């Protein structure tokens, strides 16, 4: 196509409506009368006569603007996005090649300026597309994931310079460099790693690419599994308990037989270690809906929990099979039921739920009362609101204050000589042992108070947790 044959019309019909017009709004202005030079000499004192005004730079999508973009070294990808040409479905580099070819047809002598080192818009990032996509695909190799999110880090001055350059050629309506690079990188990686879907929230893997170093950082998001556990053996802590002597250091000490743990196993270790092994996770965390004392069993339907597996390489699990493996290995100690996939918000729900709980407690008491009187006095606590000052046994790790907790009901009172047993349902956070022995009067009212005798707890079981 000849440079003199309707070139402006050819480009105008493809012009992106988001771009500025090449029309000069100053062309029809009437010249003003001459003003004495000394009125303006301070304002233009530092003006460089060789400096090109931004208004002198040819604008896109006019042919002169396209030719200017080619001369300053614009790559095909950037030429495709700043040229003002909309062709649905065509990749930007294909559009850029077409624009460049048409410009060369108009002016066969069109060439780069001598001082061009790289594309002024992207600094040749698009030319490194194969390298970038290879680095990302290699970084996530071996990680089972379907939902992936891509983040790209640019230096602030590069983004500012690119925006200023687009503004100088009236291409402010074109897509920014960061969004465009993200799209083409995602497409290139998807071709190399089939089965992944790019998402903007709740990814399984988060990839951060640094444009300055071409480095790739991969953040594998945690896998969450919900379930309930029944603690069948006393003396088992809920979470791992570092050795008091060596404080859990690697290799342990003689006191903990080299395990680094105060107790040989915990509910966390019995439940999470098989999960870590199966998912090849780096570590785990255990989130329970409250916790029972180490000497307290948790029976009935069990206590809700969420196991958090950090940086897992595998996410597809046979949960029924895993439950059987966990229960077989922990037989007589812990039993897991209802294992299913979960998420981080459910961790908050587990932590924040104030569920009522039912307990069975047995204690000894030198009461000197008959069974009917004992039953009557203990029943009198049903519906009462307790005032419980922080128990002495936990005062070293909890604030010393008075908490009010309601006893919802007391049932199944059994008296055998000097041992008494009953079921109690109460609000979350009730200190049930202290409800019985009063903790030297720090809980009021109490069973010890109504029986007017000292009481000593023999054992306590969590019977049910009224949640879900």
C-alpha positions as CSV (number, residue, x, y, z in Angstrom):
1,X,0.0,0.0,0.0
2,X,1.4,3.4,-1.0
3,X,2.0,6.0,1.7
4,X,-0.2,8.4,-0.2
5,X,-3.3,6.3,-0.6
6,X,-5.9,6.7,2.2
7,X,-3.5,5.6,4.9
8,X,-5.2,7.8,7.5
9,X,-8.6,6.3,6.7
10,X,-7.2,2.8,6.9
11,X,-6.0,3.4,10.5
12,X,-8.9,5.4,11.6
13,X,-11.4,2.6,11.1
14,X,-9.4,0.4,13.5
15,X,-8.9,3.1,16.1
16,X,-9.6,2.1,19.7
17,X,-12.1,4.4,21.2
18,X,-10.0,4.6,24.4
19,X,-7.2,6.4,22.6
20,X,-6.8,10.1,22.1
21,X,-7.4,11.7,18.7
22,X,-4.5,12.8,16.5
23,X,-6.4,16.0,15.8
24,X,-4.5,19.1,17.2
25,X,-6.9,21.2,19.2
26,X,-4.5,24.2,19.0
27,X,-4.4,24.4,15.3
28,X,-7.2,27.0,14.9
29,X,-6.1,29.4,17.6
30,X,-5.4,33.0,16.7
31,X,-2.0,34.3,17.4
32,X,-1.9,36.8,20.3
33,X,0.0,40.1,20.3
34,X,3.7,40.1,21.1
35,X,4.6,40.3,24.7
36,X,7.8,41.7,26.0
37,X,10.3,38.9,26.6
38,X,11.2,39.9,30.1
39,X,7.7,39.1,31.4
40,X,8.4,35.3,30.9
41,X,12.2,35.0,31.2
42,X,12.0,33.4,34.7
43,X,9.5,30.8,33.7
44,X,11.6,29.5,30.8
45,X,15.0,30.0,32.3
46,X,15.8,26.3,32.3
47,X,14.2,25.4,28.9
48,X,16.3,23.2,26.7
49,X,16.0,24.2,23.1
50,X,16.9,20.7,21.9
51,X,14.2,19.1,24.2
52,X,11.2,17.7,22.2
53,X,7.8,18.8,23.6
54,X,5.4,16.0,24.4
55,X,3.0,17.6,21.9
56,X,5.5,17.1,19.1
57,X,5.5,13.3,19.6
58,X,3.4,11.6,16.9
59,X,0.2,10.0,18.3
60,X,-1.2,6.5,17.9
61,X,-3.1,5.2,16.0
62,X,-2.1,7.6,13.3
63,X,0.5,6.2,10.8
64,X,3.1,8.8,12.1
65,X,2.5,7.6,15.6
66,X,2.9,3.9,14.6
67,X,6.1,4.8,12.8
68,X,7.4,6.7,15.8
69,X,6.7,3.6,18.1
70,X,8.6,1.4,15.7
71,X,11.6,3.7,15.5
72,X,12.0,3.8,19.3
73,X,12.1,0.0,19.4
74,X,8.6,-1.1,20.4
75,X,8.3,-4.9,20.4
76,X,5.5,-6.7,18.6
77,X,3.5,-7.4,21.8
78,X,3.6,-3.8,22.9
79,X,3.0,-2.5,19.4
80,X,-0.1,-4.7,19.3
81,X,-1.5,-3.2,22.5
82,X,-0.7,0.5,21.9
83,X,-1.5,0.6,18.1
84,X,-5.3,1.0,18.7
85,X,-6.2,-2.0,16.6
86,X,-8.9,-4.3,17.8
87,X,-9.0,-7.8,16.3
88,X,-10.8,-10.3,18.5
89,X,-9.0,-13.5,19.1
90,X,-5.6,-12.6,17.7
91,X,-2.6,-12.6,20.0
92,X,-1.0,-9.2,20.7
93,X,2.3,-10.2,19.0
94,X,0.3,-11.2,15.8
95,X,-1.4,-7.9,15.8
96,X,1.9,-6.1,16.3
97,X,3.5,-8.0,13.4
98,X,0.6,-7.0,11.2
99,X,0.9,-3.4,12.2
100,X,4.6,-3.4,11.7
101,X,4.2,-5.0,8.2
102,X,1.7,-2.4,7.1
103,X,4.0,0.4,8.4
104,X,6.9,-1.0,6.4
105,X,4.7,-1.1,3.3
106,X,4.0,2.6,3.7
107,X,7.7,3.4,4.3
108,X,10.2,0.7,3.3
109,X,13.0,2.8,4.8
110,X,11.5,2.7,8.3
111,X,14.1,1.5,10.8
112,X,15.1,1.6,14.5
113,X,16.9,4.6,16.0
114,X,20.6,3.9,16.5
115,X,20.4,4.3,20.3
116,X,17.7,1.6,20.9
117,X,18.7,-1.1,23.4
118,X,15.3,-2.7,24.1
119,X,11.6,-2.1,23.9
120,X,10.9,1.1,25.9
121,X,7.5,-0.2,27.1
122,X,8.3,-3.7,28.5
123,X,12.2,-3.7,28.4
124,X,12.0,-6.9,26.3
125,X,10.0,-8.9,28.9
126,X,7.8,-10.3,26.2
127,X,10.8,-11.6,24.4
128,X,11.7,-13.7,27.5
129,X,8.2,-15.2,27.5
130,X,9.4,-18.8,26.9
131,X,12.1,-18.5,29.6
132,X,9.5,-17.1,32.1
133,X,6.9,-19.7,31.4
134,X,9.5,-22.5,31.6
135,X,10.7,-21.2,35.0
136,X,7.2,-21.1,36.3
137,X,6.2,-24.5,35.0
138,X,9.4,-26.0,36.4
139,X,8.7,-24.3,39.8
140,X,5.3,-26.0,40.2
141,X,6.4,-29.4,38.8
142,X,5.4,-32.2,41.1
143,X,2.8,-30.0,42.9
144,X,-0.7,-31.3,42.6
145,X,-2.9,-28.2,41.9
146,X,-5.7,-27.1,39.7
147,X,-6.4,-23.5,40.9
148,X,-3.4,-21.2,40.5
149,X,-3.0,-17.5,41.0
150,X,-0.3,-15.4,39.4
151,X,1.2,-12.3,40.9
152,X,3.8,-10.2,39.0
153,X,6.1,-7.8,40.8
154,X,7.4,-4.7,38.9
155,X,9.6,-1.9,40.1
156,X,7.4,1.2,40.7
157,X,9.6,3.3,38.5
158,X,9.2,0.9,35.5
159,X,5.4,1.0,35.8
160,X,5.4,4.8,36.1
161,X,7.7,5.2,33.1
162,X,5.6,2.8,31.0
163,X,2.4,4.8,31.8
164,X,4.1,8.1,31.0
165,X,5.3,6.6,27.7
166,X,1.8,5.4,26.7
167,X,0.4,8.8,27.6
168,X,3.0,10.6,25.4
169,X,1.7,8.8,22.3
170,X,-2.0,9.1,23.4
171,X,-2.3,5.3,24.1
172,X,-3.7,5.7,27.6
173,X,-6.6,3.6,26.7
174,X,-4.5,0.6,26.0
175,X,-4.0,-2.3,28.5
176,X,-1.3,-1.6,31.1
177,X,1.9,-3.6,30.9
178,X,1.3,-5.6,34.1
179,X,-2.1,-6.9,33.1
180,X,-1.0,-7.7,29.6
181,X,2.1,-9.6,30.7
182,X,0.1,-11.5,33.2
183,X,-2.3,-12.7,30.5
184,X,0.3,-13.9,28.1
185,X,2.4,-15.6,30.8
186,X,-0.7,-17.5,32.0
187,X,-1.5,-18.6,28.5
188,X,2.1,-19.8,28.0
189,X,2.2,-21.7,31.3
190,X,-1.2,-23.3,30.7
191,X,0.2,-24.8,27.4
192,X,3.1,-26.4,29.4
193,X,1.1,-27.4,32.4
194,X,-2.3,-28.9,31.3
195,X,-5.1,-29.0,33.8
196,X,-4.5,-25.8,35.7
197,X,-7.0,-23.0,36.0
198,X,-6.0,-19.4,36.7
199,X,-8.0,-17.8,39.5
200,X,-8.1,-14.5,41.4
201,X,-9.1,-15.8,44.8
202,X,-8.7,-19.0,46.9
203,X,-5.9,-20.5,44.9
204,X,-4.2,-23.8,45.8
205,X,-0.9,-22.4,44.6
206,X,0.2,-18.7,44.5
207,X,3.0,-17.9,42.1
208,X,4.9,-14.6,42.4
209,X,7.1,-13.6,39.4
210,X,9.7,-10.9,39.8
211,X,10.3,-9.0,36.5
212,X,13.6,-7.6,37.8
213,X,15.4,-10.9,38.6
214,X,13.1,-13.2,36.5
215,X,12.8,-15.1,39.8
216,X,9.8,-17.3,40.7
217,X,8.5,-17.8,44.2
218,X,5.8,-20.5,44.8
219,X,3.5,-20.4,47.8
220,X,1.6,-23.7,48.2
221,X,-1.6,-22.9,50.2
222,X,-2.5,-25.1,53.1
223,X,-4.9,-28.0,52.8
224,X,-7.6,-28.2,55.5
225,X,-9.5,-31.3,56.7
226,X,-12.4,-31.3,59.1
227,X,-13.4,-34.1,61.4
228,X,-14.2,-35.2,65.0
229,X,-12.0,-37.1,67.4
230,X,-12.8,-39.3,70.3
231,X,-10.1,-39.4,72.9
232,X,-10.3,-42.9,74.5
233,X,-7.2,-42.8,76.7
234,X,-6.4,-40.4,79.6
235,X,-2.9,-38.9,79.7
236,X,-2.9,-37.8,76.1
237,X,-2.5,-34.1,75.3
238,X,-4.5,-32.5,72.4
239,X,-1.4,-30.9,70.7
240,X,2.3,-31.7,70.8
241,X,3.8,-30.7,74.1
242,X,7.5,-29.8,73.9
243,X,9.8,-31.4,76.5
244,X,10.2,-29.2,79.6
245,X,13.9,-30.0,79.8
246,X,15.1,-29.4,76.3
247,X,12.1,-27.3,75.1
248,X,11.6,-29.5,72.0
249,X,15.0,-29.0,70.5
250,X,15.9,-31.2,67.5
251,X,17.3,-34.6,68.8
252,X,15.7,-34.1,72.2
253,X,17.4,-35.1,75.4
254,X,17.6,-38.0,77.9
255,X,14.5,-36.8,79.7
256,X,12.3,-37.2,76.6
257,X,14.2,-40.1,75.1
258,X,15.3,-38.0,72.1
259,X,11.8,-37.2,71.0
260,X,11.7,-33.5,72.0
261,X,8.2,-34.1,73.4
262,X,7.0,-34.2,77.0
263,X,4.6,-37.0,76.1
264,X,5.3,-39.8,73.5
265,X,2.2,-38.9,71.4
266,X,-0.7,-36.5,71.2
267,X,-4.0,-36.3,69.4
268,X,-2.3,-34.0,66.9
269,X,0.5,-36.4,66.2
270,X,-1.7,-39.4,66.0
271,X,-4.1,-37.7,63.5
272,X,-1.8,-35.4,61.5
273,X,1.3,-37.5,61.0
274,X,-0.4,-40.0,58.6
275,X,-1.9,-37.0,56.8
276,X,1.4,-35.3,56.4
277,X,3.0,-38.5,55.1
278,X,0.3,-39.0,52.5
279,X,0.2,-35.4,51.3
280,X,4.0,-34.8,51.7
281,X,3.2,-31.6,53.6
282,X,6.0,-29.6,55.2
283,X,4.2,-29.4,58.6
284,X,0.9,-29.4,60.3
285,X,-1.3,-27.5,62.7
286,X,-4.2,-28.8,64.8
287,X,-7.3,-26.6,65.5
288,X,-9.8,-28.0,68.0
289,X,-13.1,-26.6,69.2
290,X,-11.7,-26.1,72.7
291,X,-9.6,-28.8,74.4
292,X,-10.0,-31.1,77.3
293,X,-7.5,-31.5,80.1
294,X,-4.8,-34.1,79.6
295,X,-6.4,-36.5,82.1
296,X,-9.9,-36.1,80.6
297,X,-11.4,-38.4,78.0
298,X,-13.6,-37.1,75.1
299,X,-16.2,-39.7,74.1
300,X,-19.7,-39.5,72.6
301,X,-19.7,-37.9,69.1
302,X,-16.2,-36.5,69.7
303,X,-14.7,-33.0,69.5
304,X,-14.7,-31.1,66.2
305,X,-11.3,-30.2,64.8
306,X,-9.6,-29.0,61.6
307,X,-6.2,-30.4,60.6
308,X,-4.1,-27.9,58.6
309,X,-1.5,-29.4,56.3
310,X,1.0,-26.8,55.2
311,X,2.6,-26.8,51.7
312,X,1.2,-30.2,50.6
313,X,2.4,-31.7,47.4
314,X,-0.8,-33.8,47.0
315,X,-4.4,-32.8,47.6
316,X,-6.5,-35.7,46.2
317,X,-7.0,-38.1,49.1
318,X,-9.1,-41.2,49.9
319,X,-10.5,-39.9,53.2
320,X,-12.3,-43.0,54.2
321,X,-9.1,-45.1,53.7
322,X,-7.1,-42.5,55.6
323,X,-9.5,-42.6,58.6
324,X,-9.2,-46.3,58.8
325,X,-5.4,-46.1,58.7
326,X,-5.4,-43.4,61.5
327,X,-7.9,-45.3,63.7
328,X,-5.9,-48.6,63.2
329,X,-2.6,-47.0,64.2
330,X,-4.2,-45.1,67.2
331,X,-6.4,-47.9,68.3
332,X,-7.4,-47.6,71.9
333,X,-6.1,-44.0,72.1
334,X,-7.9,-41.9,69.4
335,X,-10.7,-42.4,66.9
336,X,-11.5,-40.1,64.0
337,X,-14.9,-39.8,62.3
338,X,-16.4,-37.6,59.6
339,X,-13.2,-36.6,57.9
340,X,-13.9,-34.2,55.0
341,X,-12.3,-31.3,53.1
342,X,-12.5,-28.0,54.8
343,X,-11.1,-24.4,54.4
344,X,-9.6,-21.6,56.5
345,X,-12.9,-19.9,57.3
346,X,-13.9,-23.1,59.1
347,X,-10.9,-22.8,61.3
348,X,-12.3,-19.5,62.6
349,X,-15.7,-21.1,63.0
350,X,-14.2,-23.9,65.1
351,X,-12.3,-21.5,67.2
352,X,-15.1,-19.0,67.8
353,X,-18.0,-21.4,68.4
354,X,-19.2,-21.3,72.0
355,X,-20.8,-24.7,72.1
356,X,-22.5,-26.1,75.2
357,X,-20.9,-29.3,76.5
358,X,-22.1,-32.3,78.5
359,X,-19.8,-34.1,81.0
360,X,-19.9,-37.1,83.2
361,X,-17.9,-36.5,86.4
362,X,-17.1,-38.8,89.4
363,X,-15.8,-37.7,92.7
364,X,-15.3,-38.8,96.3
365,X,-16.8,-37.0,99.3
366,X,-17.0,-37.6,103.0
367,X,-20.6,-36.3,103.1
368,X,-22.5,-38.0,106.0
369,X,-25.7,-37.5,104.0
370,X,-28.2,-40.0,102.7
371,X,-28.6,-40.6,98.9
372,X,-31.9,-38.6,98.6
373,X,-30.5,-35.6,100.3
374,X,-27.3,-35.7,98.2
375,X,-29.4,-35.9,95.0
376,X,-31.6,-33.0,96.1
377,X,-28.7,-30.8,96.9
378,X,-26.8,-31.4,93.7
379,X,-29.9,-31.0,91.7
380,X,-30.3,-27.5,93.2
381,X,-27.3,-26.4,91.1
382,X,-29.2,-27.0,87.9
383,X,-30.0,-23.7,86.2
384,X,-27.6,-21.8,88.5
385,X,-25.1,-19.2,87.2
386,X,-21.7,-19.9,88.5
387,X,-19.1,-17.2,89.4
388,X,-15.7,-18.8,88.7
389,X,-12.5,-17.0,89.5
390,X,-9.6,-18.3,87.3
391,X,-8.6,-21.7,88.8
392,X,-5.3,-21.9,90.6
393,X,-4.2,-24.7,88.2
394,X,-4.3,-22.4,85.2
395,X,-3.6,-19.1,86.8
396,X,0.0,-19.1,85.4
397,X,-1.3,-18.9,81.8
398,X,-4.7,-17.2,82.1
399,X,-5.9,-13.8,83.3
400,X,-7.1,-13.7,86.8
401,X,-10.8,-12.7,86.6
402,X,-14.3,-13.9,87.5
403,X,-16.2,-15.6,84.7
404,X,-20.0,-16.2,84.9
405,X,-21.1,-19.6,83.4
406,X,-24.5,-21.2,83.5
407,X,-25.3,-24.8,84.5
408,X,-28.0,-25.9,82.1
409,X,-28.9,-29.2,83.7
410,X,-27.7,-32.0,86.1
411,X,-28.9,-35.6,85.6
412,X,-28.2,-39.2,86.4
413,X,-26.9,-38.7,89.9
414,X,-25.5,-41.9,91.3
415,X,-24.3,-42.4,94.8
416,X,-22.1,-45.4,95.8
417,X,-20.9,-45.1,99.4
418,X,-18.6,-42.1,99.3
419,X,-18.3,-41.8,95.5
420,X,-20.8,-39.8,93.5
421,X,-21.2,-39.5,89.8
422,X,-23.5,-37.3,87.7
423,X,-24.0,-35.8,84.2
424,X,-23.9,-32.0,83.7
425,X,-24.6,-29.8,80.7
426,X,-23.2,-26.3,80.9
427,X,-22.0,-23.3,78.9
428,X,-18.8,-23.3,77.0
429,X,-15.8,-22.3,79.2
430,X,-17.2,-23.8,82.4
431,X,-14.5,-25.2,84.8
432,X,-16.3,-28.5,85.6
433,X,-13.8,-29.8,88.1
434,X,-14.0,-26.5,90.0
435,X,-17.8,-26.8,89.9
436,X,-17.4,-29.9,92.1
437,X,-14.5,-29.1,94.5
438,X,-15.0,-25.2,94.4
439,X,-11.2,-24.5,94.2
440,X,-11.0,-23.3,97.8
441,X,-14.1,-21.2,97.3
442,X,-13.1,-19.6,94.0
443,X,-16.1,-21.2,92.3
444,X,-19.5,-20.3,93.8
445,X,-21.9,-22.0,94.1
446,X,-20.4,-25.5,93.9
447,X,-21.1,-29.1,94.8
448,X,-18.7,-28.9,97.7
449,X,-20.6,-25.9,98.9
450,X,-24.1,-27.5,98.8
451,X,-22.9,-30.8,100.4
452,X,-20.9,-28.8,103.0
453,X,-18.0,-31.2,102.5
454,X,-14.6,-31.5,100.7
455,X,-14.8,-33.1,97.3
456,X,-12.1,-34.7,95.2
457,X,-12.5,-35.4,91.5
458,X,-11.7,-39.0,90.5
459,X,-12.2,-38.6,86.8
460,X,-14.0,-36.5,84.2
461,X,-15.3,-37.3,80.7
462,X,-16.5,-35.0,78.0
463,X,-19.8,-36.7,77.1
464,X,-20.8,-34.5,74.1
465,X,-20.1,-31.2,72.4
466,X,-23.3,-29.6,71.2
467,X,-22.1,-28.1,67.9
468,X,-22.8,-28.6,64.2
